[in-house]
Amino acid sequence: VQLQASGGGLVQAGDSLIISCIVSGSTFSSFVMGWFRQAPGKEREFVACILSSNSTYYYQTVKGRFTISRDNLKNTVYLQMNSLKPEDTAVYYCAAAPELVIITATMRYDYWGKGTQVTVSS
């Protein structure tokens, strides 16, 4: 299974950005898909996840600003990020697990993409 994230970039505070992750090599629709982020000097943290049923769960600090979605026909998961803040600056990683439940722990995801950098300037 391979994951490829893209769409990161440099934006200003208050801007919006959408990042995406394409999955290949397995049955995308059977995976729970997650987005994580890691800022310099910090541990990787959960951002959001989405089940094949389109049920979602968000980290409290992004709830209401970020929206995770998936297109099972395109094997792609998206993260729409609105009202971006400098503290959202991080490398964003997509992850996948062959599960049908909400998963927030990094150790429970089996597959990871290489990450895409999101930088929010003040």
MOPAC internal coordinates of N, CA, C and O (Angstrom, degrees):
PM7 1SCF
backbone

  N    0.0000 0     0.00 0     0.00 0    0    0    0
  C    1.4575 1     0.00 0     0.00 0    1    0    0
  C    1.5238 1   108.76 1     0.00 0    2    1    0
  O    1.2310 1   120.36 1   -49.36 1    3    2    1
  N    1.3217 1   116.92 1   130.64 1    3    2    1
  C    1.4591 1   121.11 1   179.28 1    5    3    2
  C    1.5155 1   110.26 1  -124.03 1    6    5    3
  O    1.2310 1   121.39 1   -40.93 1    7    6    5
  N    1.3237 1   114.94 1   139.07 1    7    6    5
  C    1.4450 1   121.44 1   178.82 1    9    7    6
  C    1.5294 1   108.79 1  -122.04 1   10    9    7
  O    1.2310 1   120.71 1   -44.58 1   11   10    9
  N    1.2990 1   116.25 1   135.42 1   11   10    9
  C    1.4566 1   121.12 1  -179.84 1   13   11   10
  C    1.5159 1   109.38 1  -130.99 1   14   13   11
  O    1.2310 1   121.03 1   -69.43 1   15   14   13
  N    1.3219 1   115.63 1   110.57 1   15   14   13
  C    1.4616 1   121.17 1   178.84 1   17   15   14
  C    1.5224 1   110.04 1   -91.98 1   18   17   15
  O    1.2310 1   121.27 1   -31.10 1   19   18   17
  N    1.3174 1   115.17 1   148.90 1   19   18   17
  C    1.4649 1   120.19 1   178.51 1   21   19   18
  C    1.5166 1   109.40 1  -156.23 1   22   21   19
  O    1.2310 1   121.27 1   -11.64 1   23   22   21
  N    1.3417 1   115.17 1   168.36 1   23   22   21
  C    1.4533 1   120.60 1   174.19 1   25   23   22
  C    1.5051 1   115.65 1   104.93 1   26   25   23
  O    1.2310 1   120.33 1   177.69 1   27   26   25
  N    1.3273 1   116.97 1    -2.31 1   27   26   25
  C    1.4546 1   118.73 1   178.86 1   29   27   26
  C    1.5153 1   111.73 1   -68.86 1   30   29   27
  O    1.2310 1   121.31 1    -8.26 1   31   30   29
  N    1.3321 1   115.09 1   171.74 1   31   30   29
  C    1.4480 1   118.72 1   179.04 1   33   31   30
  C    1.5055 1   111.51 1   172.09 1   34   33   31
  O    1.2310 1   121.38 1     9.60 1   35   34   33
  N    1.3248 1   114.97 1  -170.40 1   35   34   33
  C    1.4620 1   122.97 1   179.54 1   37   35   34
  C    1.5187 1   108.66 1  -104.26 1   38   37   35
  O    1.2310 1   120.81 1   -56.63 1   39   38   37
  N    1.3283 1   116.06 1   123.37 1   39   38   37
  C    1.4580 1   121.68 1   178.87 1   41   39   38
  C    1.5147 1   109.36 1  -133.90 1   42   41   39
  O    1.2310 1   121.20 1   -10.13 1   43   42   41
  N    1.3107 1   115.32 1   169.87 1   43   42   41
  C    1.4559 1   120.52 1   177.56 1   45   43   42
  C    1.5227 1   110.18 1   -97.03 1   46   45   43
  O    1.2310 1   121.01 1   -21.94 1   47   46   45
  N    1.2954 1   115.67 1   158.06 1   47   46   45
  C    1.4567 1   120.83 1   177.34 1   49   47   46
  C    1.5217 1   109.62 1   -56.22 1   50   49   47
  O    1.2310 1   121.36 1   -44.89 1   51   50   49
  N    1.3291 1   115.00 1   135.11 1   51   50   49
  C    1.4535 1   120.55 1  -178.32 1   53   51   50
  C    1.5086 1   114.26 1    94.34 1   54   53   51
  O    1.2310 1   120.75 1   164.63 1   55   54   53
  N    1.3286 1   116.17 1   -15.37 1   55   54   53
  C    1.4629 1   120.64 1   179.57 1   57   55   54
  C    1.5207 1   111.40 1   -75.42 1   58   57   55
  O    1.2310 1   121.77 1    -7.47 1   59   58   57
  N    1.3287 1   114.21 1   172.53 1   59   58   57
  C    1.4588 1   122.21 1   176.04 1   61   59   58
  C    1.5182 1   109.81 1  -118.22 1   62   61   59
  O    1.2310 1   121.49 1   -24.69 1   63   62   61
  N    1.3165 1   114.76 1   155.31 1   63   62   61
  C    1.4570 1   121.32 1   179.30 1   65   63   62
  C    1.5171 1   107.64 1  -154.91 1   66   65   63
  O    1.2310 1   120.83 1   -36.12 1   67   66   65
  N    1.3257 1   116.02 1   143.88 1   67   66   65
  C    1.4627 1   119.68 1   174.69 1   69   67   66
  C    1.5201 1   108.44 1  -120.73 1   70   69   67
  O    1.2310 1   120.95 1   -48.82 1   71   70   69
  N    1.3018 1   115.79 1   131.18 1   71   70   69
  C    1.4573 1   121.46 1   175.12 1   73   71   70
  C    1.5209 1   108.36 1  -115.58 1   74   73   71
  O    1.2310 1   121.15 1   -25.95 1   75   74   73
  N    1.3137 1   115.40 1   154.05 1   75   74   73
  C    1.4522 1   119.66 1  -176.72 1   77   75   74
  C    1.5241 1   110.68 1  -136.07 1   78   77   75
  O    1.2310 1   121.39 1   -15.61 1   79   78   77
  N    1.3084 1   114.95 1   164.39 1   79   78   77
  C    1.4601 1   121.07 1  -178.73 1   81   79   78
  C    1.5245 1   108.17 1  -145.24 1   82   81   79
  O    1.2310 1   121.05 1   -58.85 1   83   82   81
  N    1.3201 1   115.59 1   121.15 1   83   82   81
  C    1.4654 1   121.08 1   178.79 1   85   83   82
  C    1.5187 1   108.73 1   -98.90 1   86   85   83
  O    1.2310 1   121.17 1   -45.17 1   87   86   85
  N    1.3165 1   115.36 1   134.83 1   87   86   85
  C    1.4626 1   121.48 1  -178.86 1   89   87   86
  C    1.5214 1   109.55 1  -112.30 1   90   89   87
  O    1.2310 1   120.59 1   -45.80 1   91   90   89
  N    1.3016 1   116.47 1   134.20 1   91   90   89
  C    1.4550 1   120.64 1   177.20 1   93   91   90
  C    1.5213 1   109.90 1  -133.52 1   94   93   91
  O    1.2310 1   120.82 1   -24.08 1   95   94   93
  N    1.3266 1   116.04 1   155.92 1   95   94   93
  C    1.4487 1   120.50 1   172.85 1   97   95   94
  C    1.5020 1   115.94 1    98.37 1   98   97   95
  O    1.2310 1   119.78 1   179.01 1   99   98   97
  N    1.3367 1   118.03 1    -0.99 1   99   98   97
  C    1.4528 1   118.52 1   178.34 1  101   99   98
  C    1.5209 1   109.60 1  -160.38 1  102  101   99
  O    1.2310 1   121.14 1     2.98 1  103  102  101
  N    1.3160 1   115.43 1  -177.02 1  103  102  101
  C    1.4609 1   120.98 1  -178.09 1  105  103  102
  C    1.5175 1   109.50 1   -82.53 1  106  105  103
  O    1.2310 1   121.39 1   -83.00 1  107  106  105
  N    1.3109 1   114.95 1    97.00 1  107  106  105
  C    1.4613 1   121.22 1  -174.79 1  109  107  106
  C    1.5220 1   111.66 1   -56.56 1  110  109  107
  O    1.2310 1   120.16 1   140.51 1  111  110  109
  N    1.3131 1   117.30 1   -39.49 1  111  110  109
  C    1.4646 1   120.63 1  -172.58 1  113  111  110
  C    1.5249 1   112.33 1   -65.75 1  114  113  111
  O    1.2310 1   119.50 1   162.97 1  115  114  113
  N    1.3181 1   118.55 1   -17.03 1  115  114  113
  C    1.4601 1   120.58 1  -178.55 1  117  115  114
  C    1.5285 1   112.68 1   -93.30 1  118  117  115
  O    1.2310 1   120.31 1  -177.24 1  119  118  117
  N    1.3389 1   117.02 1     2.76 1  119  118  117
  C    1.4581 1   120.93 1  -176.72 1  121  119  118
  C    1.5281 1   111.95 1  -100.78 1  122  121  119
  O    1.2310 1   121.37 1   -34.63 1  123  122  121
  N    1.3078 1   114.98 1   145.37 1  123  122  121
  C    1.4576 1   119.18 1   160.87 1  125  123  122
  C    1.5233 1   105.69 1   -84.51 1  126  125  123
  O    1.2310 1   120.72 1   -45.41 1  127  126  125
  N    1.3266 1   116.22 1   134.59 1  127  126  125
  C    1.4600 1   121.80 1  -177.93 1  129  127  126
  C    1.5198 1   109.75 1  -112.95 1  130  129  127
  O    1.2310 1   121.31 1   -45.68 1  131  130  129
  N    1.3108 1   115.09 1   134.32 1  131  130  129
  C    1.4498 1   119.64 1  -178.57 1  133  131  130
  C    1.5169 1   112.55 1  -127.63 1  134  133  131
  O    1.2310 1   121.49 1   -25.43 1  135  134  133
  N    1.3075 1   114.75 1   154.57 1  135  134  133
  C    1.4662 1   122.41 1   170.45 1  137  135  134
  C    1.5260 1   107.81 1  -117.03 1  138  137  135
  O    1.2310 1   121.41 1   -45.94 1  139  138  137
  N    1.3160 1   114.90 1   134.06 1  139  138  137
  C    1.4486 1   122.79 1   176.85 1  141  139  138
  C    1.5302 1   107.61 1  -127.95 1  142  141  139
  O    1.2310 1   120.76 1   -13.74 1  143  142  141
  N    1.3219 1   116.15 1   166.26 1  143  142  141
  C    1.4528 1   119.66 1   175.72 1  145  143  142
  C    1.5169 1   109.81 1  -144.91 1  146  145  143
  O    1.2310 1   122.09 1   -26.13 1  147  146  145
  N    1.3233 1   113.61 1   153.87 1  147  146  145
  C    1.4592 1   119.39 1   179.63 1  149  147  146
  C    1.5184 1   109.05 1  -140.05 1  150  149  147
  O    1.2310 1   121.36 1   -62.25 1  151  150  149
  N    1.3200 1   115.00 1   117.75 1  151  150  149
  C    1.4569 1   121.56 1   176.87 1  153  151  150
  C    1.5203 1   108.83 1   -90.74 1  154  153  151
  O    1.2310 1   119.58 1   -22.03 1  155  154  153
  N    1.3237 1   118.40 1   157.97 1  155  154  153
  C    1.4668 1   120.84 1   179.89 1  157  155  154
  C    1.5255 1   111.71 1   -55.75 1  158  157  155
  O    1.2310 1   120.94 1   -50.74 1  159  158  157
  N    1.3208 1   115.80 1   129.26 1  159  158  157
  C    1.4526 1   121.03 1   177.56 1  161  159  158
  C    1.5096 1   115.21 1    78.09 1  162  161  159
  O    1.2310 1   120.40 1  -175.63 1  163  162  161
  N    1.3234 1   116.84 1     4.37 1  163  162  161
  C    1.4602 1   120.19 1  -178.70 1  165  163  162
  C    1.5229 1   110.47 1  -120.39 1  166  165  163
  O    1.2310 1   121.27 1   -17.48 1  167  166  165
  N    1.3181 1   115.17 1   162.52 1  167  166  165
  C    1.4521 1   120.29 1   177.31 1  169  167  166
  C    1.5366 1   110.07 1   -76.67 1  170  169  167
  O    1.2310 1   121.64 1   -23.72 1  171  170  169
  N    1.3034 1   114.46 1   156.28 1  171  170  169
  C    1.4495 1   119.91 1   175.89 1  173  171  170
  C    1.5315 1   108.45 1   -67.00 1  174  173  171
  O    1.2310 1   120.56 1   -45.88 1  175  174  173
  N    1.3233 1   116.53 1   134.12 1  175  174  173
  C    1.4565 1   120.26 1  -177.31 1  177  175  174
  C    1.5269 1   111.47 1  -126.80 1  178  177  175
  O    1.2310 1   122.21 1   -29.75 1  179  178  177
  N    1.3032 1   113.37 1   150.25 1  179  178  177
  C    1.4523 1   121.70 1   178.30 1  181  179  178
  C    1.5260 1   110.34 1   -68.68 1  182  181  179
  O    1.2310 1   121.00 1   -38.40 1  183  182  181
  N    1.3414 1   115.70 1   141.60 1  183  182  181
  C    1.4629 1   121.23 1   176.93 1  185  183  182
  C    1.5298 1   110.43 1  -116.23 1  186  185  183
  O    1.2310 1   120.58 1   125.95 1  187  186  185
  N    1.3222 1   116.50 1   -54.05 1  187  186  185
  C    1.4653 1   120.59 1  -177.17 1  189  187  186
  C    1.5202 1   109.13 1  -165.15 1  190  189  187
  O    1.2310 1   121.16 1   -21.31 1  191  190  189
  N    1.3280 1   115.39 1   158.69 1  191  190  189
  C    1.4595 1   119.36 1   173.19 1  193  191  190
  C    1.5243 1   109.38 1  -146.64 1  194  193  191
  O    1.2310 1   121.64 1   -18.42 1  195  194  193
  N    1.3274 1   114.46 1   161.58 1  195  194  193
  C    1.4529 1   120.81 1  -178.39 1  197  195  194
  C    1.5215 1   109.49 1  -143.43 1  198  197  195
  O    1.2310 1   121.36 1   -44.36 1  199  198  197
  N    1.3265 1   114.99 1   135.64 1  199  198  197
  C    1.4587 1   120.58 1   178.15 1  201  199  198
  C    1.5297 1   109.98 1   -87.72 1  202  201  199
  O    1.2310 1   121.18 1    -9.62 1  203  202  201
  N    1.3085 1   115.35 1   170.38 1  203  202  201
  C    1.4555 1   119.85 1   176.34 1  205  203  202
  C    1.5257 1   111.25 1   -63.41 1  206  205  203
  O    1.2310 1   120.75 1   156.30 1  207  206  205
  N    1.3198 1   116.16 1   -23.70 1  207  206  205
  C    1.4685 1   121.49 1   177.72 1  209  207  206
  C    1.5245 1   112.09 1   -80.24 1  210  209  207
  O    1.2310 1   120.72 1   176.96 1  211  210  209
  N    1.3340 1   116.22 1    -3.04 1  211  210  209
  C    1.4703 1   124.34 1  -177.50 1  213  211  210
  C    1.5352 1   113.04 1    77.57 1  214  213  211
  O    1.2310 1   119.77 1  -170.63 1  215  214  213
  N    1.3088 1   118.04 1     9.37 1  215  214  213
  C    1.4565 1   119.77 1   169.15 1  217  215  214
  C    1.5232 1   108.38 1   -67.01 1  218  217  215
  O    1.2310 1   120.92 1   -38.37 1  219  218  217
  N    1.3304 1   115.85 1   141.63 1  219  218  217
  C    1.4605 1   120.35 1  -175.27 1  221  219  218
  C    1.5199 1   111.03 1  -128.90 1  222  221  219
  O    1.2310 1   122.05 1   -18.92 1  223  222  221
  N    1.3273 1   113.68 1   161.08 1  223  222  221
  C    1.4684 1   120.40 1   175.95 1  225  223  222
  C    1.5139 1   107.30 1  -148.77 1  226  225  223
  O    1.2310 1   120.77 1   -40.88 1  227  226  225
  N    1.3441 1   116.14 1   139.12 1  227  226  225
  C    1.4567 1   121.18 1  -174.77 1  229  227  226
  C    1.5225 1   112.12 1  -126.48 1  230  229  227
  O    1.2310 1   121.38 1   -30.86 1  231  230  229
  N    1.3227 1   114.97 1   149.14 1  231  230  229
  C    1.4528 1   121.81 1   168.42 1  233  231  230
  C    1.5280 1   107.03 1   -67.08 1  234  233  231
  O    1.2310 1   120.90 1   -38.20 1  235  234  233
  N    1.3194 1   115.89 1   141.80 1  235  234  233
  C    1.4580 1   120.55 1  -171.99 1  237  235  234
  C    1.5322 1   112.83 1   -56.77 1  238  237  235
  O    1.2310 1   120.03 1   142.58 1  239  238  237
  N    1.3279 1   117.55 1   -37.42 1  239  238  237
  C    1.4631 1   119.79 1  -174.56 1  241  239  238
  C    1.5309 1   113.62 1   -71.75 1  242  241  239
  O    1.2310 1   119.91 1   165.49 1  243  242  241
  N    1.3317 1   117.78 1   -14.51 1  243  242  241
  C    1.4635 1   119.61 1   179.66 1  245  243  242
  C    1.5253 1   112.15 1  -111.39 1  246  245  243
  O    1.2310 1   120.58 1   171.13 1  247  246  245
  N    1.2998 1   116.50 1    -8.87 1  247  246  245
  C    1.4626 1   120.21 1  -177.67 1  249  247  246
  C    1.5271 1   110.29 1   -59.74 1  250  249  247
  O    1.2310 1   121.38 1   -48.95 1  251  250  249
  N    1.3296 1   114.97 1   131.05 1  251  250  249
  C    1.4533 1   120.02 1  -177.44 1  253  251  250
  C    1.5127 1   114.24 1    90.86 1  254  253  251
  O    1.2310 1   120.29 1   163.62 1  255  254  253
  N    1.3362 1   117.05 1   -16.38 1  255  254  253
  C    1.4643 1   121.05 1   178.21 1  257  255  254
  C    1.5336 1   111.28 1  -110.80 1  258  257  255
  O    1.2310 1   120.46 1   144.10 1  259  258  257
  N    1.3175 1   116.73 1   -35.90 1  259  258  257
  C    1.4649 1   122.13 1  -178.15 1  261  259  258
  C    1.5250 1   109.65 1  -106.26 1  262  261  259
  O    1.2310 1   121.33 1   -32.49 1  263  262  261
  N    1.3289 1   115.06 1   147.51 1  263  262  261
  C    1.4611 1   121.42 1   176.05 1  265  263  262
  C    1.5198 1   109.37 1  -133.53 1  266  265  263
  O    1.2310 1   120.90 1   -56.19 1  267  266  265
  N    1.3152 1   115.88 1   123.81 1  267  266  265
  C    1.4667 1   120.86 1   176.12 1  269  267  266
  C    1.5243 1   108.53 1   -98.21 1  270  269  267
  O    1.2310 1   120.79 1   -38.99 1  271  270  269
  N    1.3208 1   116.10 1   141.01 1  271  270  269
  C    1.4618 1   121.17 1   178.50 1  273  271  270
  C    1.5222 1   108.41 1  -148.61 1  274  273  271
  O    1.2310 1   121.02 1   -13.48 1  275  274  273
  N    1.3077 1   115.65 1   166.52 1  275  274  273
  C    1.4567 1   119.77 1  -179.82 1  277  275  274
  C    1.5160 1   110.25 1  -144.11 1  278  277  275
  O    1.2310 1   121.38 1   -28.68 1  279  278  277
  N    1.3195 1   114.97 1   151.32 1  279  278  277
  C    1.4611 1   122.30 1   174.74 1  281  279  278
  C    1.5241 1   106.64 1  -123.12 1  282  281  279
  O    1.2310 1   120.62 1   -76.84 1  283  282  281
  N    1.3104 1   116.41 1   103.16 1  283  282  281
  C    1.4556 1   120.34 1  -175.18 1  285  283  282
  C    1.5262 1   112.67 1   -68.95 1  286  285  283
  O    1.2310 1   120.15 1   158.82 1  287  286  285
  N    1.3212 1   117.32 1   -21.18 1  287  286  285
  C    1.4684 1   119.78 1   177.42 1  289  287  286
  C    1.5199 1   111.28 1   -77.14 1  290  289  287
  O    1.2310 1   120.63 1   150.98 1  291  290  289
  N    1.3283 1   116.41 1   -29.02 1  291  290  289
  C    1.4665 1   121.18 1  -179.86 1  293  291  290
  C    1.5250 1   112.36 1  -100.14 1  294  293  291
  O    1.2310 1   120.30 1  -179.38 1  295  294  293
  N    1.3360 1   117.04 1     0.62 1  295  294  293
  C    1.4723 1   120.98 1  -178.43 1  297  295  294
  C    1.5259 1   111.22 1    53.88 1  298  297  295
  O    1.2310 1   120.81 1  -137.48 1  299  298  297
  N    1.3020 1   116.06 1    42.52 1  299  298  297
  C    1.4545 1   121.14 1  -173.73 1  301  299  298
  C    1.5177 1   111.35 1  -131.77 1  302  301  299
  O    1.2310 1   121.20 1   -39.94 1  303  302  301
  N    1.3203 1   115.30 1   140.06 1  303  302  301
  C    1.4556 1   121.91 1   173.42 1  305  303  302
  C    1.5249 1   107.37 1  -118.00 1  306  305  303
  O    1.2310 1   121.05 1   -36.37 1  307  306  305
  N    1.3179 1   115.59 1   143.63 1  307  306  305
  C    1.4604 1   122.10 1  -176.10 1  309  307  306
  C    1.5245 1   110.43 1  -121.90 1  310  309  307
  O    1.2310 1   121.51 1   -24.68 1  311  310  309
  N    1.3197 1   114.72 1   155.32 1  311  310  309
  C    1.4565 1   120.76 1   170.81 1  313  311  310
  C    1.5230 1   107.13 1  -133.68 1  314  313  311
  O    1.2310 1   121.10 1   -73.32 1  315  314  313
  N    1.3204 1   115.50 1   106.68 1  315  314  313
  C    1.4587 1   121.41 1   175.41 1  317  315  314
  C    1.5195 1   107.83 1   -86.98 1  318  317  315
  O    1.2310 1   120.98 1   -57.74 1  319  318  317
  N    1.3256 1   115.73 1   122.26 1  319  318  317
  C    1.4634 1   120.44 1  -176.66 1  321  319  318
  C    1.5260 1   108.89 1  -117.25 1  322  321  319
  O    1.2310 1   120.92 1   -62.30 1  323  322  321
  N    1.3168 1   115.85 1   117.70 1  323  322  321
  C    1.4635 1   122.07 1   179.69 1  325  323  322
  C    1.5258 1   109.90 1  -113.45 1  326  325  323
  O    1.2310 1   121.33 1   -17.80 1  327  326  325
  N    1.3227 1   115.07 1   162.20 1  327  326  325
  C    1.4746 1   121.02 1   177.73 1  329  327  326
  C    1.5248 1   111.09 1    48.53 1  330  329  327
  O    1.2310 1   121.04 1  -130.90 1  331  330  329
  N    1.3057 1   115.62 1    49.10 1  331  330  329
  C    1.4613 1   120.51 1  -175.84 1  333  331  330
  C    1.5238 1   111.48 1   -64.18 1  334  333  331
  O    1.2310 1   121.35 1   -34.64 1  335  334  333
  N    1.3275 1   115.03 1   145.36 1  335  334  333
  C    1.4546 1   123.00 1  -179.20 1  337  335  334
  C    1.5244 1   108.88 1  -120.83 1  338  337  335
  O    1.2310 1   119.98 1   -23.57 1  339  338  337
  N    1.3176 1   117.65 1   156.43 1  339  338  337
  C    1.4704 1   119.37 1   177.07 1  341  339  338
  C    1.5304 1   112.73 1   -55.16 1  342  341  339
  O    1.2310 1   120.34 1   147.09 1  343  342  341
  N    1.3154 1   116.96 1   -32.91 1  343  342  341
  C    1.4644 1   119.99 1   179.61 1  345  343  342
  C    1.5283 1   113.37 1   -71.48 1  346  345  343
  O    1.2310 1   120.23 1   173.24 1  347  346  345
  N    1.3220 1   117.17 1    -6.76 1  347  346  345
  C    1.4706 1   120.05 1   173.73 1  349  347  346
  C    1.5334 1   111.16 1   -83.66 1  350  349  347
  O    1.2310 1   120.00 1   174.51 1  351  350  349
  N    1.3014 1   117.61 1    -5.49 1  351  350  349
  C    1.4602 1   121.66 1   179.26 1  353  351  350
  C    1.5216 1   110.72 1   -61.70 1  354  353  351
  O    1.2310 1   120.99 1   -55.83 1  355  354  353
  N    1.3230 1   115.71 1   124.17 1  355  354  353
  C    1.4663 1   121.33 1  -177.49 1  357  355  354
  C    1.5207 1   108.94 1  -177.38 1  358  357  355
  O    1.2310 1   121.51 1    -9.41 1  359  358  357
  N    1.3088 1   114.71 1   170.59 1  359  358  357
  C    1.4614 1   120.41 1   165.50 1  361  359  358
  C    1.5217 1   106.63 1   -87.30 1  362  361  359
  O    1.2310 1   121.03 1   -52.93 1  363  362  361
  N    1.3145 1   115.63 1   127.07 1  363  362  361
  C    1.4537 1   121.23 1  -178.58 1  365  363  362
  C    1.5251 1   109.74 1  -101.44 1  366  365  363
  O    1.2310 1   121.30 1   -49.50 1  367  366  365
  N    1.3228 1   115.13 1   130.50 1  367  366  365
  C    1.4642 1   122.07 1  -177.68 1  369  367  366
  C    1.5223 1   110.12 1  -118.04 1  370  369  367
  O    1.2310 1   120.95 1   -39.96 1  371  370  369
  N    1.3162 1   115.79 1   140.04 1  371  370  369
  C    1.4512 1   119.42 1   169.88 1  373  371  370
  C    1.5313 1   108.49 1   -99.64 1  374  373  371
  O    1.2310 1   121.29 1   -28.43 1  375  374  373
  N    1.3079 1   115.13 1   151.57 1  375  374  373
  C    1.4515 1   121.08 1  -177.06 1  377  375  374
  C    1.5174 1   109.55 1  -144.48 1  378  377  375
  O    1.2310 1   121.46 1   -23.91 1  379  378  377
  N    1.3268 1   114.81 1   156.09 1  379  378  377
  C    1.4612 1   120.45 1  -177.82 1  381  379  378
  C    1.5137 1   110.82 1  -138.31 1  382  381  379
  O    1.2310 1   121.46 1   -33.03 1  383  382  381
  N    1.3257 1   114.81 1   146.97 1  383  382  381
  C    1.4603 1   120.91 1   175.88 1  385  383  382
  C    1.5253 1   108.53 1  -145.44 1  386  385  383
  O    1.2310 1   120.40 1   -40.15 1  387  386  385
  N    1.3460 1   116.85 1   139.85 1  387  386  385
  C    1.4652 1   120.08 1   179.62 1  389  387  386
  C    1.5253 1   111.09 1   -78.39 1  390  389  387
  O    1.2310 1   121.02 1  -113.54 1  391  390  389
  N    1.3192 1   115.66 1    66.46 1  391  390  389
  C    1.4464 1   122.46 1  -176.80 1  393  391  390
  C    1.5288 1   110.10 1  -131.40 1  394  393  391
  O    1.2310 1   121.58 1   -17.61 1  395  394  393
  N    1.3165 1   114.59 1   162.39 1  395  394  393
  C    1.4668 1   120.34 1   179.07 1  397  395  394
  C    1.5246 1   111.11 1  -118.81 1  398  397  395
  O    1.2310 1   121.19 1  -155.74 1  399  398  397
  N    1.3421 1   115.33 1    24.26 1  399  398  397
  C    1.4618 1   119.84 1  -179.74 1  401  399  398
  C    1.5215 1   109.19 1  -130.29 1  402  401  399
  O    1.2310 1   121.14 1   -17.60 1  403  402  401
  N    1.3275 1   115.42 1   162.40 1  403  402  401
  C    1.4590 1   120.88 1   176.01 1  405  403  402
  C    1.5258 1   108.78 1   -66.90 1  406  405  403
  O    1.2310 1   120.89 1   -48.71 1  407  406  405
  N    1.3300 1   115.90 1   131.29 1  407  406  405
  C    1.4621 1   121.12 1   178.86 1  409  407  406
  C    1.5149 1   108.62 1  -130.89 1  410  409  407
  O    1.2310 1   120.79 1   -52.77 1  411  410  409
  N    1.3380 1   116.10 1   127.23 1  411  410  409
  C    1.4683 1   120.39 1   178.71 1  413  411  410
  C    1.5173 1   112.39 1  -114.03 1  414  413  411
  O    1.2310 1   119.17 1   165.98 1  415  414  413
  N    1.2956 1   119.18 1   -14.02 1  415  414  413
  C    1.4687 1   122.83 1  -175.97 1  417  415  414
  C    1.5238 1   111.07 1   -85.17 1  418  417  415
  O    1.2310 1   120.87 1   -48.31 1  419  418  417
  N    1.3191 1   115.94 1   131.69 1  419  418  417
  C    1.4567 1   120.11 1  -178.95 1  421  419  418
  C    1.5207 1   111.77 1   -59.09 1  422  421  419
  O    1.2310 1   120.40 1   142.51 1  423  422  421
  N    1.3179 1   116.85 1   -37.49 1  423  422  421
  C    1.4561 1   120.06 1  -174.11 1  425  423  422
  C    1.5183 1   113.31 1   -67.97 1  426  425  423
  O    1.2310 1   120.00 1   164.84 1  427  426  425
  N    1.3070 1   117.61 1   -15.16 1  427  426  425
  C    1.4607 1   120.04 1  -178.85 1  429  427  426
  C    1.5240 1   113.34 1   -92.32 1  430  429  427
  O    1.2310 1   120.67 1   176.26 1  431  430  429
  N    1.3066 1   116.33 1    -3.74 1  431  430  429
  C    1.4649 1   119.09 1   176.06 1  433  431  430
  C    1.5228 1   108.88 1   -92.43 1  434  433  431
  O    1.2310 1   120.60 1   -45.41 1  435  434  433
  N    1.3149 1   116.47 1   134.59 1  435  434  433
  C    1.4595 1   121.16 1  -174.21 1  437  435  434
  C    1.5259 1   113.35 1   -92.09 1  438  437  435
  O    1.2310 1   120.57 1   152.00 1  439  438  437
  N    1.3116 1   116.51 1   -28.00 1  439  438  437
  C    1.4626 1   120.14 1  -173.24 1  441  439  438
  C    1.5207 1   109.80 1  -128.80 1  442  441  439
  O    1.2310 1   121.31 1   -39.27 1  443  442  441
  N    1.3276 1   115.10 1   140.73 1  443  442  441
  C    1.4601 1   121.66 1  -176.32 1  445  443  442
  C    1.5178 1   110.98 1  -135.10 1  446  445  443
  O    1.2310 1   121.30 1   -35.72 1  447  446  445
  N    1.3242 1   115.12 1   144.28 1  447  446  445
  C    1.4539 1   120.34 1   169.56 1  449  447  446
  C    1.5189 1   110.01 1   -87.20 1  450  449  447
  O    1.2310 1   120.74 1    -3.76 1  451  450  449
  N    1.3311 1   116.19 1   176.24 1  451  450  449
  C    1.4592 1   120.90 1  -176.56 1  453  451  450
  C    1.5088 1   114.02 1   -82.20 1  454  453  451
  O    1.2310 1   119.47 1   165.96 1  455  454  453
  N    1.2951 1   118.63 1   -14.04 1  455  454  453
  C    1.4478 1   120.67 1   176.82 1  457  455  454
  C    1.5084 1   113.68 1    97.51 1  458  457  455
  O    1.2310 1   121.60 1   -25.18 1  459  458  457
  N    1.3264 1   114.54 1   154.82 1  459  458  457
  C    1.4560 1   121.37 1   177.09 1  461  459  458
  C    1.5322 1   107.89 1  -136.30 1  462  461  459
  O    1.2310 1   120.80 1   -44.90 1  463  462  461
  N    1.3259 1   116.07 1   135.10 1  463  462  461
  C    1.4610 1   121.25 1  -173.98 1  465  463  462
  C    1.5227 1   110.62 1   -80.94 1  466  465  463
  O    1.2310 1   121.52 1   -49.72 1  467  466  465
  N    1.3258 1   114.69 1   130.28 1  467  466  465
  C    1.4673 1   121.52 1   172.40 1  469  467  466
  C    1.5232 1   107.11 1  -119.79 1  470  469  467
  O    1.2310 1   120.85 1   -57.48 1  471  470  469
  N    1.3194 1   115.98 1   122.52 1  471  470  469
  C    1.4596 1   121.41 1  -179.95 1  473  471  470
  C    1.5179 1   108.81 1  -122.95 1  474  473  471
  O    1.2310 1   121.28 1   -54.28 1  475  474  473
  N    1.3294 1   115.16 1   125.72 1  475  474  473
  C    1.4632 1   120.88 1  -178.84 1  477  475  474
  C    1.5198 1   108.24 1  -114.98 1  478  477  475
  O    1.2310 1   120.39 1   -63.43 1  479  478  477
  N    1.2936 1   116.85 1   116.57 1  479  478  477
  C    1.4626 1   121.14 1  -179.77 1  481  479  478
  C    1.5249 1   110.12 1   -91.75 1  482  481  479
  O    1.2310 1   121.55 1   -30.36 1  483  482  481
  N    1.3209 1   114.63 1   149.64 1  483  482  481
  C    1.4731 1   119.74 1  -178.10 1  485  483  482
  C    1.5165 1   111.81 1   -89.32 1  486  485  483
  O    1.2310 1   120.10 1   180.00 1  487  486  485

